[in-house]
Amino acid sequence: MSLTVVKLGSSIIADDGGALRRDGLAAHCATLAARHARGERFVLVSSGAIARGVEALKLPARPTAIDALQAASAVGQGRLFRAWDDLLDGEGLVAAQVLLTLHDLGEREAFVNARRTLLRLVEYGAVPVINENDTTTTDEISFGDNDLLAAQVAMLLNADRLVLLTSTDGLFTADPRRDPAAELVTEVVDVEEALATHDIGSTTSSLGTGGMRSKALAAEMAAAAGIPTVVANGLRPEALRRLLDGEAEGTAFAAGEARWSSFKLWLRYAKPARGTIEVDRGALRALTAGGTSLLPVGVTGVGGDFRAGDAVDIRCGDELIGKGISGYPAGALRRVMGQRTERVRETLPGAPEEAVHRDRLVLV
C-alpha cells in the first residue's frame, strides 16, 4: 500500500473572492477515488478555511490581525470540511476531519498519538483531511503555512510521496509573472542550491500565506525523511492524475539519500526551540567531528528561559550547528556553564553530566 500526502493551497480551494472551486476539486476527488480503488491511500492537507470564512463573512479582503484571521477560520473551517465531505462522499470515500496544532507535533507523546490516529484512519480506508486548528493556536496562525504542515504530516506518517498543488506550474528560474523568460525547473536534487540560484518568491495569492519558497523548504524537509515531493499546478484538473501516473508534471524534488530517524526528524522539524545554547570552538569540533554529547564545560552562553526537556538551538558564534533536548533548565545551566564535570557535581549534585546528550541531538 502506497501512501501519498496531497496538500491543496488556498488558491486551489477557492478563487480570489473565496468562492469554492468545486469543479476542480471534484476532478481531484475522482482521481483519488480511482487510485484508492487500486489500494493506494491518501491524506489531504487542505488550506482554505480562512478563504471560506472571508467569503461567508463578506469581508473585503483577507484580514491581517491574528484574532480576525482566527475568526474567519472559525467560520470557514466547517464550510471547508463540509465541501470535502460532500465531494469525497460523491466518490464513495469517507472523509475524516483532523485539526492539528503546533503542540500536537511539538510534544513527542502527542506526535506519536497523532501518528497512530492518522494511520488507523488510513487503515480503515478513510481520507483524513487535515488543517491547522487556527482558532486555538497561540504561536501563529499556522506552522508557517500549510506547505510545512504537509511536510511534517508526510514525515509523521512515513509517506511514500508528498504532492503540493498550487496555482503555478512548479518552480521557475524566475518569477514568471514578472519575467517572460522564466523557465520551468522540472527536477531539483539540491534544494539549498535551488533556493540560492533561482528567484523564488514568498507569496502567491490574496487569500493564502504560502509561496514557492515555502514549498521548496517543505520539499527539503521531506527529502530529509527520504520522501520525494512534486509541486504542480492544481488548477489543471488532470495534473494530479498525471503525476500520480508517473508522467512529467510540475517540479519533482528528489528524496534525500540518507533517511533520518523518526526522533531526529521530529526534533529537527516539529519541536520548536525554546532557547539557545552557545558553545566554544572545542565543543563545536567535538559535536561535529566526534559525535559526542555536549558537556557544560563547552557551554559559553545560555539564551532564553527553557526547561529541562525543551528543545534548544545550539550555536557557535553566528553559526547554527544543531538542535537538541536540554538536560538542564536555563538557570541551572547558567550556573554550571564552563565548568568541568567534577566541578558540576559539586555545584549541582545529581545534575546530569551532559547539557545535551548525543542521542537527543541533531546536527543541521
Helices and strands as residue ranges (DSSP letters): E 3-8, H 10-13, H 22-36, E 41-46, H 49-56, H 66-89, E 95-100, H 102-106, H 108-123, E 127-132, H 146-157, E 161-166, E 171-172, E 184-185, E 187-188, H 191-197, H 212-224, E 229-233, H 239-244, E 251-253, H 262-265, I 266-270, E 273-279, H 281-288, G 296-298, E 299-304, E 311-316, E 319-325, H 330-336, H 341-347, G 358-360, E 361-363
